[in-house]
Amino acid sequence: MATPKNNTLTNHITAVKKGERVFENAFQGVSRMILGREIDKVVVNGKSTFDFRIFREGRKHIVGMYDEINSFVSFVKDASEGGSSKEMAFVLVGEPGNGKTFLVEYLCAMYRNFLSLPQNRKYTFRFNNLDQLGGYGNIKVIESQTYEDPMILAMNTHETRAESEQYLARRYRVEDRQLRTWYDNYRPLGACSAYIWNEIRLHTDGRIDDMLDFIDIVPVPLIESLGTVTGKYPAKDKITSSAVDLLGEESIQRLLHISDTNNPYRFDLRRGALARVAGGGIHFSDEIYKNKKDLVQVYLGIIQNRTIEIDGYKWPIDTLIIATSNNSEFNRFLAEKEEAPIVDRCRICYVSHNTNYKLQSELTAYAIGNESKTTLTGSVMHQDPNLNYAASVATVLTRLPRSEKLTAIETMKLAAGEVAGEKSLKTLSEVIDTLNQDHDITRRFGQKGLGQRNLGRAVQLMLESSGTNEGKCMYAYDIFLALERVILDYVSDAGDRAKFLDDLKIAKGLYRERIMTEMFNAYMDEPLAIRKDVINYVNMIIGIDAENLGADRMWKYKNPQTGELQALKIDERYIDSVEDCLGLKTREQKDSFRTSIRKIYGQKISVRPDYDFMDNLELVKAVTDVRLKSDIAGAGSLIGALANRTNEENQKLYDRMIDTMFKKLGYCTTCAQKTIEYFCTQVDET
């Protein structure tokens, strides 16, 4: 039977030599995939770090996890360059629901997409015409069980490595440098491939061209459900799990065909999870330390030697091994001192929860779901515009440890890269460094708190409540009640429970302040009314000392966003009122505050011309209070007008605000009414 021209070993070696196909190990492939894309620099918790753009693509991508991704990329890069990481597994350890499994599965999907490109595709070989050899019964074609690369066969064509090297150099005119690069990834053929190849050698009297007629080159299948290239092994219970699930076992079916009982092909390696990813793939062991001891011992051999070993037969594998574990299982495993060699072979990466409430908004959107929700009766469900903010702030606050140097709100704002009064990112860095010295992992920064699953549960509780279904709206304040129920039902530690409930109170206070701003915007019939007033205050304190300020107190300045010249009247009474609301009484205090605002302005505007100071909650609250007092004689009178709608004027004001909230601010009738009702109460005031 003539072999088609395009799937011969000769054709494959020539394609690799020309650069049309690649020959690289798993680490080099993953490393090239990540580092071949854009890399940004970001500041996280006061420290500069890299952000790999490839992890931020797609509809549902990785959010945050900067340190963890940097650790992983560094690990893979070191392994690809022949470092000690090559003989280690990468293990993500952390609390449940913080994205460990999601990160690994995202990486695996990314790797499959990368390998689906023609220039990156993985190939393997199969032996054909085995009926000519005899001894294989009805088995005529055998594929490499561990998806060995054809280049591995090319480097083992002859009985010795030196002969194979000379053959490649002479036959394919491969330069020394390229040959050395290939042989950096040299490994012997697996037991069954070596056995069959030797039988072919004997059958053809060692004529290499005749031997190559028995070889076909085929692409490795990338089908996820087959577990090839990327495979997952979840921890099973102690009775049903066995080493067979990883390594494979003797196949009775094959023994019926094979005449020589010493033939290693009698072992079916594809029955195990490892052989299917052995040709430059990723093996994902979920909850690795939950496995029984003898299975973890099997992992030790696999991690260290990178070989599948059965009854003395060896099959070298090329696999990146990634595992996950939760803190409690890992600590239990560490307590058993005799298991130290396994931990020694693992690169442990402690995964923290996301502590940036702005990034959390994306994770909250994942938890809420991006498909439009419906009520139990099938009506379309509306989402309160403040729901994401309320849920994000509440969950992030539970993840931030208490500190003497920073309040919970200051920590939250600094972790999101925002301004927190006089406190700087340096203070946050010091707090994190101090906490991360603790031997108990759960006391480190971001290690404890409500995870993504808990947030998902809270959203479920909210959706099943009769109030949500009857009002056809996911009203923001209800998320606090749902989170409270989740804390009481799912958080077992009494200390954690008390802290989380306190954090929920702080989150309610922040929500209250946001509603004050929203109500003023609704009253002014302008979605960005407060934002404009905050920017006006900032511009006034910059222009108050300007040399070109005339008697009319008018100041002309260039708008950094539009580049246009604008005029602004400096209103000193307004400036003083805002500063009085901030609790600044003396001239020194006011001057100090103005200097800090000017400094922030100078730092931020050059980088972000659209910066609007809306993250400075104290300033926003002060401006809101001043405008409420000046425009409607205090928040109290607005509350009174909205609460007491017995006269026509108050009813008109209420209707107009509802209309603005509905048409301009994204509310529906239900959440607009409930928000005004909440505004009219005294609860959660800070």
Secondary structure, DSSP 8 states (H G I E B T S, - for coil): ----GGGSHHHHHHHHHHTSS----HHHHHHHHHHTS-EEEEEETTEEEEEEGGGG-SSS---S-HHHHHHHHHHHHHHHTT-GGGG-EEEEEE-TTSSHHHHHHHHHHHHHHHHTSGGG--EEEEE--GGGT-SSTT---EE-TT---HHHHHTTSSSSHHHHHHHHHHHS---HHHHHHHHHT-----HHHHHHHHHHHHHTTT-HHHHHTTEEEEE----GGGT-SEEEEE---TTT--THHHH-EE-HHHHTT-S-TT-GGGEEGGGSTTGGGTEEEEEEEETGGGS-HHHHHHHHHHHHH-EEEETTEEEE-EEEEEEEEEHHHHHHHHHSGGGHHHHHTEEEEEE-----HHHHHHHHHHHH-SS--B-TTS-B-EE-TTHHHHHHHHHHHHHS---SSS-HHHHHHHHTT--BTTB-HHHHHHHHHHHTT-SSGGGSTTSSS--HHHHHHHHHHHHHSHHHHHHTEE-TTHHHHHHHHHHHHH---HHHHHHHHHHHHHHHHHHHHHHHHHHHHHHTT-TTHHHHHHHHHHHHHHHTT-TT--TT-EEEEE-TTT--EEEEE--HHHHHHHHHHTT--SHHHHHHHHHHHHHHHHHHHHH-TT--STT-HHHHHHHHHHHHHHHHS-HHHHHHHHH---SHHHHHHHHHHHHHHHHTS---HHHHHHHHHHHTS-TT--
